């Protein structure tokens, strides 16, 4: 498998290709030895690993946490001095 690049779309395309390969094997061999349960486990693990990797990457390279924008009237009610 080619190394996973940064873009999320690209990553999911790779996963999709992988899943297609797996299902192709599954359908087209009489003595296919990987059980469906193993395949499902592998698929879900693969996807979650990619998602986890992207989360960790975000945490490291800091997309700062989103702060709530205060509406102007809320700002009027609570003066910044307090």
PDB file of N, CA, C and O in Angstrom:
ATOM      1  N   UNK A   1       0.845  -1.198   0.000  1.00  0.00           N
ATOM      2  CA  UNK A   1       0.000   0.000   0.000  1.00  0.00           C
ATOM      3  C   UNK A   1       0.879   1.247   0.000  1.00  0.00           C
ATOM      4  O   UNK A   1       1.904   1.286   0.681  1.00  0.00           O
ATOM      5  N   UNK A   2       0.489   2.247  -0.748  1.00  0.00           N
ATOM      6  CA  UNK A   2       1.295   3.461  -0.810  1.00  0.00           C
ATOM      7  C   UNK A   2       1.210   4.180   0.528  1.00  0.00           C
ATOM      8  O   UNK A   2       0.209   4.053   1.234  1.00  0.00           O
ATOM      9  N   UNK A   3       2.240   4.929   0.885  1.00  0.00           N
ATOM     10  CA  UNK A   3       2.204   5.632   2.177  1.00  0.00           C
ATOM     11  C   UNK A   3       1.035   6.611   2.225  1.00  0.00           C
ATOM     12  O   UNK A   3       0.677   7.221   1.217  1.00  0.00           O
ATOM     13  N   UNK A   4       0.461   6.748   3.385  1.00  0.00           N
ATOM     14  CA  UNK A   4      -0.735   7.578   3.504  1.00  0.00           C
ATOM     15  C   UNK A   4      -0.326   9.039   3.547  1.00  0.00           C
ATOM     16  O   UNK A   4       0.456   9.455   4.401  1.00  0.00           O
ATOM     17  N   UNK A   5      -0.861   9.807   2.619  1.00  0.00           N
ATOM     18  CA  UNK A   5      -0.510  11.225   2.582  1.00  0.00           C
ATOM     19  C   UNK A   5      -1.411  12.005   3.534  1.00  0.00           C
ATOM     20  O   UNK A   5      -2.298  11.446   4.179  1.00  0.00           O
ATOM     21  N   UNK A   6      -1.160  13.312   3.606  1.00  0.00           N
ATOM     22  CA  UNK A   6      -1.839  14.113   4.614  1.00  0.00           C
ATOM     23  C   UNK A   6      -3.353  14.233   4.392  1.00  0.00           C
ATOM     24  O   UNK A   6      -4.123  14.165   5.350  1.00  0.00           O
ATOM     25  N   UNK A   7      -3.782  14.412   3.134  1.00  0.00           N
ATOM     26  CA  UNK A   7      -5.184  14.764   2.908  1.00  0.00           C
ATOM     27  C   UNK A   7      -6.155  13.695   3.349  1.00  0.00           C
ATOM     28  O   UNK A   7      -5.949  12.506   3.103  1.00  0.00           O
ATOM     29  N   UNK A   8      -7.216  14.129   4.004  1.00  0.00           N
ATOM     30  CA  UNK A   8      -8.186  13.170   4.531  1.00  0.00           C
ATOM     31  C   UNK A   8      -8.864  12.406   3.388  1.00  0.00           C
ATOM     32  O   UNK A   8      -9.056  11.193   3.478  1.00  0.00           O
ATOM     33  N   UNK A   9      -9.225  13.115   2.321  1.00  0.00           N
ATOM     34  CA  UNK A   9      -9.894  12.480   1.179  1.00  0.00           C
ATOM     35  C   UNK A   9      -9.002  11.389   0.599  1.00  0.00           C
ATOM     36  O   UNK A   9      -9.449  10.274   0.331  1.00  0.00           O
ATOM     37  N   UNK A  10      -7.745  11.732   0.415  1.00  0.00           N
ATOM     38  CA  UNK A  10      -6.788  10.770  -0.134  1.00  0.00           C
ATOM     39  C   UNK A  10      -6.744   9.526   0.737  1.00  0.00           C
ATOM     40  O   UNK A  10      -6.746   8.401   0.236  1.00  0.00           O
ATOM     41  N   UNK A  11      -6.703   9.740   2.056  1.00  0.00           N
ATOM     42  CA  UNK A  11      -6.604   8.627   2.983  1.00  0.00           C
ATOM     43  C   UNK A  11      -7.813   7.710   2.828  1.00  0.00           C
ATOM     44  O   UNK A  11      -7.671   6.487   2.816  1.00  0.00           O
ATOM     45  N   UNK A  12      -9.008   8.303   2.709  1.00  0.00           N
ATOM     46  CA  UNK A  12     -10.201   7.471   2.607  1.00  0.00           C
ATOM     47  C   UNK A  12     -10.250   6.736   1.272  1.00  0.00           C
ATOM     48  O   UNK A  12     -10.770   5.623   1.192  1.00  0.00           O
ATOM     49  N   UNK A  13      -9.707   7.360   0.220  1.00  0.00           N
ATOM     50  CA  UNK A  13      -9.649   6.668  -1.066  1.00  0.00           C
ATOM     51  C   UNK A  13      -8.777   5.426  -0.922  1.00  0.00           C
ATOM     52  O   UNK A  13      -9.119   4.352  -1.416  1.00  0.00           O
ATOM     53  N   UNK A  14      -7.626   5.590  -0.226  1.00  0.00           N
ATOM     54  CA  UNK A  14      -6.743   4.449  -0.015  1.00  0.00           C
ATOM     55  C   UNK A  14      -7.469   3.338   0.724  1.00  0.00           C
ATOM     56  O   UNK A  14      -7.369   2.166   0.359  1.00  0.00           O
ATOM     57  N   UNK A  15      -8.197   3.712   1.763  1.00  0.00           N
ATOM     58  CA  UNK A  15      -8.919   2.714   2.550  1.00  0.00           C
ATOM     59  C   UNK A  15      -9.935   2.012   1.670  1.00  0.00           C
ATOM     60  O   UNK A  15     -10.075   0.790   1.714  1.00  0.00           O
ATOM     61  N   UNK A  16     -10.645   2.799   0.867  1.00  0.00           N
ATOM     62  CA  UNK A  16     -11.673   2.235   0.003  1.00  0.00           C
ATOM     63  C   UNK A  16     -11.064   1.206  -0.947  1.00  0.00           C
ATOM     64  O   UNK A  16     -11.617   0.125  -1.151  1.00  0.00           O
ATOM     65  N   UNK A  17      -9.915   1.562  -1.523  1.00  0.00           N
ATOM     66  CA  UNK A  17      -9.225   0.654  -2.443  1.00  0.00           C
ATOM     67  C   UNK A  17      -8.902  -0.640  -1.713  1.00  0.00           C
ATOM     68  O   UNK A  17      -9.108  -1.740  -2.227  1.00  0.00           O
ATOM     69  N   UNK A  18      -8.392  -0.475  -0.506  1.00  0.00           N
ATOM     70  CA  UNK A  18      -8.001  -1.638   0.286  1.00  0.00           C
ATOM     71  C   UNK A  18      -9.208  -2.538   0.533  1.00  0.00           C
ATOM     72  O   UNK A  18      -9.130  -3.757   0.383  1.00  0.00           O
ATOM     73  N   UNK A  19     -10.318  -1.923   0.910  1.00  0.00           N
ATOM     74  CA  UNK A  19     -11.518  -2.702   1.205  1.00  0.00           C
ATOM     75  C   UNK A  19     -11.997  -3.421  -0.055  1.00  0.00           C
ATOM     76  O   UNK A  19     -12.445  -4.566   0.004  1.00  0.00           O
ATOM     77  N   UNK A  20     -11.897  -2.728  -1.205  1.00  0.00           N
ATOM     78  CA  UNK A  20     -12.304  -3.360  -2.455  1.00  0.00           C
ATOM     79  C   UNK A  20     -11.454  -4.596  -2.723  1.00  0.00           C
ATOM     80  O   UNK A  20     -11.958  -5.644  -3.127  1.00  0.00           O
ATOM     81  N   UNK A  21     -10.136  -4.445  -2.485  1.00  0.00           N
ATOM     82  CA  UNK A  21      -9.238  -5.584  -2.693  1.00  0.00           C
ATOM     83  C   UNK A  21      -9.677  -6.747  -1.823  1.00  0.00           C
ATOM     84  O   UNK A  21      -9.787  -7.884  -2.282  1.00  0.00           O
ATOM     85  N   UNK A  22      -9.924  -6.440  -0.560  1.00  0.00           N
ATOM     86  CA  UNK A  22     -10.284  -7.495   0.384  1.00  0.00           C
ATOM     87  C   UNK A  22     -11.574  -8.179  -0.048  1.00  0.00           C
ATOM     88  O   UNK A  22     -11.655  -9.407  -0.053  1.00  0.00           O
ATOM     89  N   UNK A  23     -12.593  -7.380  -0.415  1.00  0.00           N
ATOM     90  CA  UNK A  23     -13.871  -7.988  -0.778  1.00  0.00           C
ATOM     91  C   UNK A  23     -13.728  -8.768  -2.081  1.00  0.00           C
ATOM     92  O   UNK A  23     -14.389  -9.789  -2.271  1.00  0.00           O
ATOM     93  N   UNK A  24     -12.869  -8.292  -2.973  1.00  0.00           N
ATOM     94  CA  UNK A  24     -12.641  -9.014  -4.230  1.00  0.00           C
ATOM     95  C   UNK A  24     -12.100 -10.406  -3.931  1.00  0.00           C
ATOM     96  O   UNK A  24     -12.574 -11.402  -4.478  1.00  0.00           O
ATOM     97  N   UNK A  25     -11.099 -10.460  -3.053  1.00  0.00           N
ATOM     98  CA  UNK A  25     -10.530 -11.750  -2.658  1.00  0.00           C
ATOM     99  C   UNK A  25     -11.613 -12.644  -2.072  1.00  0.00           C
ATOM    100  O   UNK A  25     -11.711 -13.837  -2.356  1.00  0.00           O
ATOM    101  N   UNK A  26     -12.421 -11.996  -1.237  1.00  0.00           N
ATOM    102  CA  UNK A  26     -13.440 -12.726  -0.489  1.00  0.00           C
ATOM    103  C   UNK A  26     -14.390 -13.428  -1.471  1.00  0.00           C
ATOM    104  O   UNK A  26     -14.741 -14.595  -1.296  1.00  0.00           O
ATOM    105  N   UNK A  27     -14.794 -12.679  -2.513  1.00  0.00           N
ATOM    106  CA  UNK A  27     -15.790 -13.225  -3.436  1.00  0.00           C
ATOM    107  C   UNK A  27     -15.189 -14.219  -4.431  1.00  0.00           C
ATOM    108  O   UNK A  27     -15.876 -15.127  -4.897  1.00  0.00           O
ATOM    109  N   UNK A  28     -13.907 -14.044  -4.754  1.00  0.00           N
ATOM    110  CA  UNK A  28     -13.381 -14.789  -5.890  1.00  0.00           C
ATOM    111  C   UNK A  28     -12.417 -15.915  -5.544  1.00  0.00           C
ATOM    112  O   UNK A  28     -11.615 -16.321  -6.386  1.00  0.00           O
ATOM    113  N   UNK A  29     -12.484 -16.423  -4.315  1.00  0.00           N
ATOM    114  CA  UNK A  29     -11.663 -17.608  -4.093  1.00  0.00           C
ATOM    115  C   UNK A  29     -12.451 -18.627  -3.295  1.00  0.00           C
ATOM    116  O   UNK A  29     -13.173 -18.297  -2.354  1.00  0.00           O
ATOM    117  N   UNK A  30     -12.289 -19.864  -3.699  1.00  0.00           N
ATOM    118  CA  UNK A  30     -13.068 -20.927  -3.062  1.00  0.00           C
ATOM    119  C   UNK A  30     -12.497 -21.251  -1.693  1.00  0.00           C
ATOM    120  O   UNK A  30     -13.240 -21.619  -0.783  1.00  0.00           O
ATOM    121  N   UNK A  31     -11.172 -21.115  -1.535  1.00  0.00           N
ATOM    122  CA  UNK A  31     -10.577 -21.484  -0.255  1.00  0.00           C
ATOM    123  C   UNK A  31     -10.050 -20.250   0.476  1.00  0.00           C
ATOM    124  O   UNK A  31      -8.933 -20.251   0.992  1.00  0.00           O
ATOM    125  N   UNK A  32     -10.855 -19.215   0.512  1.00  0.00           N
ATOM    126  CA  UNK A  32     -10.401 -17.980   1.158  1.00  0.00           C
ATOM    127  C   UNK A  32     -10.436 -18.180   2.662  1.00  0.00           C
ATOM    128  O   UNK A  32     -11.484 -18.481   3.232  1.00  0.00           O
ATOM    129  N   UNK A  33      -9.289 -18.011   3.303  1.00  0.00           N
ATOM    130  CA  UNK A  33      -9.161 -18.488   4.689  1.00  0.00           C
ATOM    131  C   UNK A  33      -9.429 -17.419   5.735  1.00  0.00           C
ATOM    132  O   UNK A  33      -9.575 -17.737   6.916  1.00  0.00           O
ATOM    133  N   UNK A  34      -9.497 -16.137   5.318  1.00  0.00           N
ATOM    134  CA  UNK A  34      -9.781 -15.112   6.326  1.00  0.00           C
ATOM    135  C   UNK A  34     -11.292 -15.058   6.534  1.00  0.00           C
ATOM    136  O   UNK A  34     -12.051 -14.896   5.579  1.00  0.00           O
ATOM    137  N   UNK A  35     -11.714 -15.193   7.759  1.00  0.00           N
ATOM    138  CA  UNK A  35     -13.157 -15.179   8.024  1.00  0.00           C
ATOM    139  C   UNK A  35     -13.693 -13.758   7.904  1.00  0.00           C
ATOM    140  O   UNK A  35     -12.946 -12.784   7.998  1.00  0.00           O
ATOM    141  N   UNK A  36     -14.994 -13.661   7.695  1.00  0.00           N
ATOM    142  CA  UNK A  36     -15.636 -12.357   7.562  1.00  0.00           C
ATOM    143  C   UNK A  36     -15.378 -11.501   8.807  1.00  0.00           C
ATOM    144  O   UNK A  36     -15.176 -10.290   8.718  1.00  0.00           O
ATOM    145  N   UNK A  37     -15.392 -12.159   9.963  1.00  0.00           N
ATOM    146  CA  UNK A  37     -15.208 -11.407  11.212  1.00  0.00           C
ATOM    147  C   UNK A  37     -13.832 -10.746  11.225  1.00  0.00           C
ATOM    148  O   UNK A  37     -13.697  -9.584  11.608  1.00  0.00           O
ATOM    149  N   UNK A  38     -12.813 -11.495  10.804  1.00  0.00           N
ATOM    150  CA  UNK A  38     -11.465 -10.928  10.757  1.00  0.00           C
ATOM    151  C   UNK A  38     -11.397  -9.742   9.809  1.00  0.00           C
ATOM    152  O   UNK A  38     -10.777  -8.720  10.104  1.00  0.00           O
ATOM    153  N   UNK A  39     -12.049  -9.902   8.665  1.00  0.00           N
ATOM    154  CA  UNK A  39     -12.035  -8.816   7.684  1.00  0.00           C
ATOM    155  C   UNK A  39     -12.684  -7.575   8.275  1.00  0.00           C
ATOM    156  O   UNK A  39     -12.151  -6.473   8.148  1.00  0.00           O
ATOM    157  N   UNK A  40     -13.838  -7.749   8.924  1.00  0.00           N
ATOM    158  CA  UNK A  40     -14.514  -6.601   9.513  1.00  0.00           C
ATOM    159  C   UNK A  40     -13.626  -5.943  10.553  1.00  0.00           C
ATOM    160  O   UNK A  40     -13.520  -4.718  10.607  1.00  0.00           O
ATOM    161  N   UNK A  41     -12.990  -6.763  11.376  1.00  0.00           N
ATOM    162  CA  UNK A  41     -12.110  -6.220  12.409  1.00  0.00           C
ATOM    163  C   UNK A  41     -10.999  -5.411  11.749  1.00  0.00           C
ATOM    164  O   UNK A  41     -10.662  -4.313  12.191  1.00  0.00           O
ATOM    165  N   UNK A  42     -10.440  -5.973  10.685  1.00  0.00           N
ATOM    166  CA  UNK A  42      -9.333  -5.314  10.000  1.00  0.00           C
ATOM    167  C   UNK A  42      -9.781  -3.986   9.406  1.00  0.00           C
ATOM    168  O   UNK A  42      -9.091  -2.975   9.536  1.00  0.00           O
ATOM    169  N   UNK A  43     -10.950  -3.994   8.749  1.00  0.00           N
ATOM    170  CA  UNK A  43     -11.467  -2.768   8.138  1.00  0.00           C
ATOM    171  C   UNK A  43     -11.654  -1.696   9.200  1.00  0.00           C
ATOM    172  O   UNK A  43     -11.179  -0.570   9.052  1.00  0.00           O
ATOM    173  N   UNK A  44     -12.350  -2.055  10.272  1.00  0.00           N
ATOM    174  CA  UNK A  44     -12.687  -1.031  11.266  1.00  0.00           C
ATOM    175  C   UNK A  44     -11.414  -0.526  11.930  1.00  0.00           C
ATOM    176  O   UNK A  44     -11.283   0.667  12.204  1.00  0.00           O
ATOM    177  N   UNK A  45     -10.478  -1.433  12.189  1.00  0.00           N
ATOM    178  CA  UNK A  45      -9.235  -1.024  12.828  1.00  0.00           C
ATOM    179  C   UNK A  45      -8.489  -0.057  11.916  1.00  0.00           C
ATOM    180  O   UNK A  45      -7.947   0.952  12.367  1.00  0.00           O
ATOM    181  N   UNK A  46      -8.472  -0.388  10.610  1.00  0.00           N
ATOM    182  CA  UNK A  46      -7.765   0.410   9.631  1.00  0.00           C
ATOM    183  C   UNK A  46      -8.328   1.836   9.607  1.00  0.00           C
ATOM    184  O   UNK A  46      -7.581   2.814   9.643  1.00  0.00           O
ATOM    185  N   UNK A  47      -9.663   1.932   9.544  1.00  0.00           N
ATOM    186  CA  UNK A  47     -10.301   3.241   9.476  1.00  0.00           C
ATOM    187  C   UNK A  47     -10.035   4.016  10.752  1.00  0.00           C
ATOM    188  O   UNK A  47      -9.677   5.193  10.709  1.00  0.00           O
ATOM    189  N   UNK A  48     -10.211   3.351  11.898  1.00  0.00           N
ATOM    190  CA  UNK A  48     -10.056   4.082  13.155  1.00  0.00           C
ATOM    191  C   UNK A  48      -8.604   4.511  13.341  1.00  0.00           C
ATOM    192  O   UNK A  48      -8.336   5.576  13.895  1.00  0.00           O
ATOM    193  N   UNK A  49      -7.665   3.681  12.877  1.00  0.00           N
ATOM    194  CA  UNK A  49      -6.266   4.088  12.974  1.00  0.00           C
ATOM    195  C   UNK A  49      -6.015   5.370  12.194  1.00  0.00           C
ATOM    196  O   UNK A  49      -5.332   6.275  12.675  1.00  0.00           O
ATOM    197  N   UNK A  50      -6.568   5.441  10.992  1.00  0.00           N
ATOM    198  CA  UNK A  50      -6.367   6.643  10.186  1.00  0.00           C
ATOM    199  C   UNK A  50      -6.974   7.854  10.865  1.00  0.00           C
ATOM    200  O   UNK A  50      -6.366   8.923  10.911  1.00  0.00           O
ATOM    201  N   UNK A  51      -8.187   7.680  11.397  1.00  0.00           N
ATOM    202  CA  UNK A  51      -8.838   8.801  12.055  1.00  0.00           C
ATOM    203  C   UNK A  51      -8.029   9.230  13.265  1.00  0.00           C
ATOM    204  O   UNK A  51      -7.832  10.419  13.513  1.00  0.00           O
ATOM    205  N   UNK A  52      -7.557   8.224  14.026  1.00  0.00           N
ATOM    206  CA  UNK A  52      -6.798   8.564  15.223  1.00  0.00           C
ATOM    207  C   UNK A  52      -5.546   9.319  14.828  1.00  0.00           C
ATOM    208  O   UNK A  52      -5.178  10.300  15.474  1.00  0.00           O
ATOM    209  N   UNK A  53      -4.884   8.865  13.766  1.00  0.00           N
ATOM    210  CA  UNK A  53      -3.651   9.510  13.332  1.00  0.00           C
ATOM    211  C   UNK A  53      -3.913  10.970  12.999  1.00  0.00           C
ATOM    212  O   UNK A  53      -3.126  11.845  13.361  1.00  0.00           O
ATOM    213  N   UNK A  54      -5.023  11.236  12.306  1.00  0.00           N
ATOM    214  CA  UNK A  54      -5.282  12.624  11.922  1.00  0.00           C
ATOM    215  C   UNK A  54      -5.581  13.464  13.159  1.00  0.00           C
ATOM    216  O   UNK A  54      -5.190  14.629  13.233  1.00  0.00           O
ATOM    217  N   UNK A  55      -6.281  12.866  14.139  1.00  0.00           N
ATOM    218  CA  UNK A  55      -6.552  13.612  15.374  1.00  0.00           C
ATOM    219  C   UNK A  55      -5.263  13.978  16.082  1.00  0.00           C
ATOM    220  O   UNK A  55      -5.072  15.114  16.514  1.00  0.00           O
ATOM    221  N   UNK A  56      -4.370  12.979  16.196  1.00  0.00           N
ATOM    222  CA  UNK A  56      -3.107  13.215  16.891  1.00  0.00           C
ATOM    223  C   UNK A  56      -2.317  14.290  16.173  1.00  0.00           C
ATOM    224  O   UNK A  56      -1.725  15.166  16.804  1.00  0.00           O
ATOM    225  N   UNK A  57      -2.311  14.219  14.841  1.00  0.00           N
ATOM    226  CA  UNK A  57      -1.559  15.188  14.059  1.00  0.00           C
ATOM    227  C   UNK A  57      -2.085  16.586  14.333  1.00  0.00           C
ATOM    228  O   UNK A  57      -1.313  17.529  14.504  1.00  0.00           O
ATOM    229  N   UNK A  58      -3.421  16.712  14.374  1.00  0.00           N
ATOM    230  CA  UNK A  58      -4.007  18.021  14.651  1.00  0.00           C
ATOM    231  C   UNK A  58      -3.583  18.511  16.018  1.00  0.00           C
ATOM    232  O   UNK A  58      -3.249  19.683  16.197  1.00  0.00           O
ATOM    233  N   UNK A  59      -3.598  17.585  17.000  1.00  0.00           N
ATOM    234  CA  UNK A  59      -3.245  17.984  18.357  1.00  0.00           C
ATOM    235  C   UNK A  59      -1.818  18.490  18.391  1.00  0.00           C
ATOM    236  O   UNK A  59      -1.517  19.478  19.062  1.00  0.00           O
ATOM    237  N   UNK A  60      -0.924  17.802  17.654  1.00  0.00           N
ATOM    238  CA  UNK A  60       0.481  18.187  17.690  1.00  0.00           C
ATOM    239  C   UNK A  60       0.709  19.522  17.033  1.00  0.00           C
ATOM    240  O   UNK A  60       1.409  20.379  17.572  1.00  0.00           O
ATOM    241  N   UNK A  61       0.113  19.702  15.854  1.00  0.00           N
ATOM    242  CA  UNK A  61       0.428  20.907  15.096  1.00  0.00           C
ATOM    243  C   UNK A  61      -0.600  21.990  15.311  1.00  0.00           C
ATOM    244  O   UNK A  61      -0.832  22.849  14.460  1.00  0.00           O
ATOM    245  N   UNK A  62      -1.205  21.920  16.475  1.00  0.00           N
ATOM    246  CA  UNK A  62      -2.102  22.909  17.011  1.00  0.00           C
ATOM    247  C   UNK A  62      -3.042  23.615  16.053  1.00  0.00           C
ATOM    248  O   UNK A  62      -2.724  24.695  15.554  1.00  0.00           O
ATOM    249  N   UNK A  63      -4.205  23.013  15.789  1.00  0.00           N
ATOM    250  CA  UNK A  63      -5.310  23.875  15.404  1.00  0.00           C
ATOM    251  C   UNK A  63      -5.884  24.283  16.754  1.00  0.00           C
ATOM    252  O   UNK A  63      -6.382  23.429  17.488  1.00  0.00           O
ATOM    253  N   UNK A  64      -5.826  25.578  17.104  1.00  0.00           N
ATOM    254  CA  UNK A  64      -6.209  25.973  18.462  1.00  0.00           C
ATOM    255  C   UNK A  64      -7.680  25.668  18.721  1.00  0.00           C
ATOM    256  O   UNK A  64      -8.482  25.662  17.786  1.00  0.00           O
ATOM    257  N   UNK A  65      -8.044  25.417  19.971  1.00  0.00           N
ATOM    258  CA  UNK A  65      -9.448  25.106  20.261  1.00  0.00           C
ATOM    259  C   UNK A  65     -10.343  26.276  19.876  1.00  0.00           C
ATOM    260  O   UNK A  65      -9.967  27.434  20.062  1.00  0.00           O
ATOM    261  N   UNK A  66     -11.501  25.989  19.352  1.00  0.00           N
ATOM    262  CA  UNK A  66     -12.395  27.079  18.925  1.00  0.00           C
ATOM    263  C   UNK A  66     -12.992  27.765  20.136  1.00  0.00           C
ATOM    264  O   UNK A  66     -13.588  27.127  21.004  1.00  0.00           O
ATOM    265  N   UNK A  67     -12.821  29.079  20.178  1.00  0.00           N
ATOM    266  CA  UNK A  67     -13.431  29.822  21.281  1.00  0.00           C
ATOM    267  C   UNK A  67     -14.792  30.319  20.827  1.00  0.00           C
ATOM    268  O   UNK A  67     -14.993  30.648  19.658  1.00  0.00           O
ATOM    269  N   UNK A  68     -15.710  30.368  21.759  1.00  0.00           N
ATOM    270  CA  UNK A  68     -17.039  30.854  21.387  1.00  0.00           C
ATOM    271  C   UNK A  68     -16.982  32.361  21.186  1.00  0.00           C
ATOM    272  O   UNK A  68     -16.437  33.091  22.014  1.00  0.00           O
ATOM    273  N   UNK A  69     -17.544  32.808  20.093  1.00  0.00           N
ATOM    274  CA  UNK A  69     -17.599  34.245  19.868  1.00  0.00           C
ATOM    275  C   UNK A  69     -18.756  34.801  20.685  1.00  0.00           C
ATOM    276  O   UNK A  69     -19.888  34.327  20.598  1.00  0.00           O
ATOM    277  N   UNK A  70     -18.443  35.812  21.477  1.00  0.00           N
ATOM    278  CA  UNK A  70     -19.501  36.414  22.290  1.00  0.00           C
ATOM    279  C   UNK A  70     -20.288  37.377  21.419  1.00  0.00           C
ATOM    280  O   UNK A  70     -19.726  38.148  20.640  1.00  0.00           O
ATOM    281  N   UNK A  71     -21.588  37.312  21.569  1.00  0.00           N
ATOM    282  CA  UNK A  71     -22.413  38.240  20.815  1.00  0.00           C
ATOM    283  C   UNK A  71     -22.249  39.636  21.426  1.00  0.00           C
ATOM    284  O   UNK A  71     -21.972  39.759  22.619  1.00  0.00           O
ATOM    285  N   UNK A  72     -22.418  40.690  20.614  1.00  0.00           N
ATOM    286  CA  UNK A  72     -22.158  42.063  21.099  1.00  0.00           C
ATOM    287  C   UNK A  72     -22.958  42.412  22.353  1.00  0.00           C
ATOM    288  O   UNK A  72     -22.449  43.100  23.237  1.00  0.00           O
ATOM    289  N   UNK A  73     -24.229  41.936  22.439  1.00  0.00           N
ATOM    290  CA  UNK A  73     -25.004  42.323  23.629  1.00  0.00           C
ATOM    291  C   UNK A  73     -24.487  41.601  24.888  1.00  0.00           C
ATOM    292  O   UNK A  73     -24.585  42.131  25.995  1.00  0.00           O
ATOM    293  N   UNK A  74     -23.941  40.401  24.710  1.00  0.00           N
ATOM    294  CA  UNK A  74     -23.341  39.708  25.851  1.00  0.00           C
ATOM    295  C   UNK A  74     -22.107  40.473  26.328  1.00  0.00           C
ATOM    296  O   UNK A  74     -21.833  40.553  27.526  1.00  0.00           O
ATOM    297  N   UNK A  75     -21.364  41.038  25.359  1.00  0.00           N
ATOM    298  CA  UNK A  75     -20.186  41.827  25.711  1.00  0.00           C
ATOM    299  C   UNK A  75     -20.598  43.089  26.478  1.00  0.00           C
ATOM    300  O   UNK A  75     -19.921  43.497  27.421  1.00  0.00           O
ATOM    301  N   UNK A  76     -21.703  43.694  26.069  1.00  0.00           N
ATOM    302  CA  UNK A  76     -22.188  44.903  26.743  1.00  0.00           C
ATOM    303  C   UNK A  76     -22.550  44.585  28.197  1.00  0.00           C
ATOM    304  O   UNK A  76     -22.243  45.351  29.110  1.00  0.00           O
ATOM    305  N   UNK A  77     -23.209  43.438  28.392  1.00  0.00           N
ATOM    306  CA  UNK A  77     -23.669  43.101  29.742  1.00  0.00           C
ATOM    307  C   UNK A  77     -22.511  42.839  30.708  1.00  0.00           C
ATOM    308  O   UNK A  77     -22.567  43.248  31.867  1.00  0.00           O
ATOM    309  N   UNK A  78     -21.459  42.155  30.231  1.00  0.00           N
ATOM    310  CA  UNK A  78     -20.340  41.875  31.142  1.00  0.00           C
ATOM    311  C   UNK A  78     -19.123  42.686  30.718  1.00  0.00           C
ATOM    312  O   UNK A  78     -18.417  42.298  29.787  1.00  0.00           O
ATOM    313  N   UNK A  79     -18.869  43.811  31.391  1.00  0.00           N
ATOM    314  CA  UNK A  79     -17.713  44.636  31.037  1.00  0.00           C
ATOM    315  C   UNK A  79     -16.408  43.874  31.315  1.00  0.00           C
ATOM    316  O   UNK A  79     -16.328  43.098  32.267  1.00  0.00           O
ATOM    317  N   UNK A  80     -15.389  44.103  30.476  1.00  0.00           N
ATOM    318  CA  UNK A  80     -14.151  43.331  30.569  1.00  0.00           C
ATOM    319  C   UNK A  80     -13.390  43.524  31.888  1.00  0.00           C
ATOM    320  O   UNK A  80     -12.536  42.709  32.236  1.00  0.00           O
ATOM    321  N   UNK A  81     -13.695  44.587  32.611  1.00  0.00           N
ATOM    322  CA  UNK A  81     -12.995  44.874  33.884  1.00  0.00           C
ATOM    323  C   UNK A  81     -13.234  43.793  34.939  1.00  0.00           C
ATOM    324  O   UNK A  81     -12.411  43.618  35.838  1.00  0.00           O
ATOM    325  N   UNK A  82     -14.360  43.062  34.840  1.00  0.00           N
ATOM    326  CA  UNK A  82     -14.669  42.097  35.884  1.00  0.00           C
ATOM    327  C   UNK A  82     -13.937  40.777  35.706  1.00  0.00           C
ATOM    328  O   UNK A  82     -14.103  39.865  36.516  1.00  0.00           O
TER     329      UNK A  82
END
